């Protein structure tokens, strides 16, 4: 009916669904069915590979594609050198891949592909994914820290100049703060992406309800204003997609700096 309100579930877009059914996909007691989340992870990984492949031509006069790849690579290299020093150069492949993978994931999830029947899935809006990415960075910090410094790595939790009587208090506080890092790193990206998509879904319901309530004078006005606001929020989400990828890479670099230099 024309006056029927839109039934939009803002959380439905985050539902993980098997693409080929869930039966027959059991392995060691776990269901490993190929899901929409896995599909868009693969698409993001392929997009990253294509982006890198197109920029590896090494032409004397670089084209736009090669310049884009070199610009992003130089950006990550400068960020690591500023935060880690010369030792940070060996982490450029990892931080670059991490940054670009999250960036492609965030941007692909905002593509208006629904008009052609394809529904993009923003897998960075799931804490299980962002948490694994955070644990990867945290694992590198632990491996590098203990490999390079041994048990001296624990001095990271006792700031220089701490009075001896304060060490039993400061050490557990610093240790807990250190162990919370992967949680906060993954949570920040997950919350930012999820909140933006929920807001867009809610605004879309306002647009639909406003257009359905065409008989009332206020309905179309609400619908048009909501649609204009959606355009602004979409532009903001594109900015947030880049910022969150940068913040994730930057914090990973800062944590690696602790492992390299014990700051």
C-alpha positions in Angstrom: 0.0 0.0 0.0 1.1 3.6 -0.7 0.8 4.6 2.9 2.5 1.6 4.4 5.6 2.4 6.4 9.0 1.0 5.3 10.1 -2.1 7.2 13.9 -1.6 7.1 16.0 -3.6 9.5 19.3 -1.6 9.8 21.1 -4.7 11.2 20.2 -7.1 8.4 23.0 -5.7 6.2 25.5 -7.2 8.7 24.1 -10.8 8.4 26.7 -13.3 7.3 25.1 -15.8 4.9 26.5 -18.9 3.2 26.4 -18.4 -0.6 26.1 -22.1 -1.5 24.3 -23.4 1.5 25.7 -24.6 4.8 25.3 -28.3 4.3 28.3 -30.5 3.6 30.8 -27.8 4.6 31.8 -29.4 7.9 35.5 -29.8 8.7 36.7 -31.0 12.2 33.4 -30.0 13.7 33.4 -26.5 12.1 31.3 -25.2 9.3 33.5 -23.6 6.7 30.8 -22.6 4.2 31.8 -19.8 1.8 29.9 -16.7 2.9 29.2 -13.3 1.6 31.9 -12.0 4.0 34.5 -14.3 2.6 33.5 -13.3 -0.9 34.1 -9.6 -0.3 37.3 -10.4 1.5 38.4 -12.2 -1.7 37.2 -9.3 -3.9 39.2 -6.8 -1.7 42.3 -8.9 -1.9 41.9 -9.2 -5.7 41.4 -5.5 -6.0 44.6 -4.9 -4.0 46.5 -7.3 -6.2 45.2 -5.7 -9.4 46.1 -2.3 -8.0 49.6 -3.3 -7.2 50.1 -5.2 -10.5 49.0 -2.2 -12.6 51.6 0.0 -10.8 54.6 -2.3 -11.2 55.4 -1.4 -14.8 58.4 0.7 -13.8 58.0 3.1 -16.7 60.5 5.9 -17.1 57.6 8.4 -17.3 55.1 6.9 -14.9 51.4 6.9 -15.8 48.6 7.8 -13.4 48.2 4.2 -12.2 51.9 3.8 -11.4 52.0 7.2 -9.7 49.0 6.2 -7.6 50.8 3.0 -6.4 54.1 4.8 -5.8 52.3 7.6 -3.9 50.6 5.2 -1.5 53.8 3.2 -1.1 55.7 6.4 -0.4 53.1 7.5 2.0 53.3 4.3 4.0 57.2 4.4 3.9 57.2 8.0 5.2 54.8 7.1 8.0 56.9 4.2 9.1 60.2 6.2 8.9 58.6 8.9 11.0 57.2 6.6 13.6 59.7 3.7 13.7 62.9 5.1 12.0 65.1 3.4 9.4 64.2 0.0 10.9 60.6 0.6 9.8 61.4 0.1 6.2 61.2 -3.7 6.4 57.6 -3.4 7.6 56.4 -1.4 4.5 55.0 -4.5 2.7 52.9 -5.5 5.7 51.6 -2.0 6.7 51.0 -1.1 3.0 49.0 -4.3 2.5 47.1 -3.8 5.7 46.3 -0.2 4.9 45.2 -0.8 1.3 43.2 -4.0 2.2 41.2 -2.1 4.8 40.8 0.9 2.5 39.5 -1.3 -0.4 37.2 -3.1 2.0 35.7 0.1 3.4 35.2 1.7 0.0 33.8 -1.4 -1.7 31.2 -1.6 1.1 30.0 1.9 0.1 29.6 1.2 -3.6 26.0 1.7 -4.8 25.9 -1.7 -6.4 22.4 -2.4 -5.1 21.0 -0.7 -8.2 22.2 -3.6 -10.3 21.2 -6.3 -7.8 24.6 -6.7 -6.2 24.7 -6.1 -2.4 28.2 -5.2 -1.2 29.2 -6.5 2.3 31.4 -4.4 4.5 33.3 -7.1 6.4 35.2 -4.5 8.4 31.9 -3.9 10.2 32.4 -7.2 12.0 34.6 -7.3 15.0 35.7 -10.9 14.2 37.5 -9.5 11.1 38.9 -6.3 12.5 39.9 -8.3 15.7 41.9 -10.8 13.6 43.7 -7.9 11.8 44.5 -6.3 15.1 45.8 -9.6 16.5 48.1 -10.0 13.4 49.7 -6.6 14.2 49.9 -7.4 17.9 51.5 -10.7 17.1 54.2 -9.0 15.1 54.9 -6.6 18.0 55.3 -9.6 20.4 57.5 -11.6 18.0 59.7 -8.7 17.2 59.9 -7.5 20.8 60.9 -10.8 22.3 63.1 -11.8 19.3 65.1 -8.5 19.4 65.1 -7.7 23.1 64.4 -11.0 24.9 63.1 -10.6 28.5 64.3 -7.0 28.4 61.1 -6.4 26.4 59.3 -6.3 29.7 61.0 -3.0 30.4 58.5 -1.5 28.1 56.0 -1.7 30.9 58.2 0.3 33.3 58.7 3.9 32.1 62.2 5.3 32.4 62.6 7.1 35.7 59.9 5.3 37.6 60.7 5.3 41.3 61.4 1.8 42.6 58.4 1.7 45.1 56.0 2.6 42.2 57.1 -0.3 39.9 54.7 -2.9 41.4 51.8 -0.4 40.7 53.0 0.9 37.3 54.0 -2.4 35.8 50.5 -4.1 35.9 48.8 -0.9 34.7 51.1 -0.7 31.7 50.8 -4.4 31.0 47.0 -4.3 31.0 47.1 -1.2 28.8 49.4 -3.1 26.4 47.2 -6.1 26.3 44.1 -4.0 25.6 45.7 -2.6 22.4 44.5 -5.3 20.0 41.0 -5.0 21.4 40.8 -1.2 21.1 42.5 -1.3 17.6 39.9 -3.7 16.2 37.0 -2.1 18.1 37.7 1.3 16.7 37.4 0.2 13.0 34.5 -2.0 13.7 32.4 0.6 15.5 33.2 3.4 12.9 32.1 1.3 9.9 29.1 -0.3 11.6 27.8 3.0 12.9 28.0 4.7 9.5 26.2 1.9 7.7 23.4 1.8 10.4 22.9 5.5 10.0 22.6 5.2 6.2 20.1 2.4 6.5 18.0 4.4 9.0 18.0 7.5 6.7 17.0 5.3 3.8 13.9 4.2 5.7 13.1 7.9 6.2 13.3 8.4 2.5 11.0 5.4 1.7 8.5 6.4 4.4 8.5 10.0 3.1 7.9 9.0 -0.5 5.2 6.5 0.6 3.4 9.2 2.6 3.0 11.3 -0.6 -0.6 12.2 0.3 0.5 14.2 3.3 2.3 17.4 2.7 5.2 16.7 5.1 6.0 13.2 3.8 7.8 14.2 0.6 9.6 17.0 2.4 11.0 14.6 5.0 11.9 12.1 2.2 13.8 14.7 0.1 15.6 16.2 3.1 16.6 12.7 4.3 17.9 11.9 0.8 20.0 15.1 0.7 21.3 14.2 4.2 22.2 10.7 2.9 24.3 12.1 0.2 26.2 14.2 2.8 26.6 11.1 5.0 27.9 9.0 2.1 30.5 11.6 1.4 31.4 11.6 5.1 31.6 7.8 5.1 34.1 7.9 2.2 36.3 10.2 4.3 35.8 7.9 7.3 36.8 4.9 5.2 40.1 6.5 4.4 40.7 7.8 7.9 40.0 4.5 9.6 42.4 2.7 7.3 45.0 5.3 8.0 44.4 5.2 11.8 44.7 1.4 11.8 48.0 1.5 9.9 49.3 4.4 12.0 48.6 2.7 15.3 50.1 -0.6 14.1 53.2 1.4 13.2 53.3 3.0 16.6 53.0 -0.4 18.3 55.8 -1.8 16.1 57.9 1.1 17.2 57.5 0.0 20.8 58.8 -3.4 19.8 61.7 -2.1 17.8 62.8 0.8 20.1 61.2 0.0 23.4 59.8 3.6 23.7 
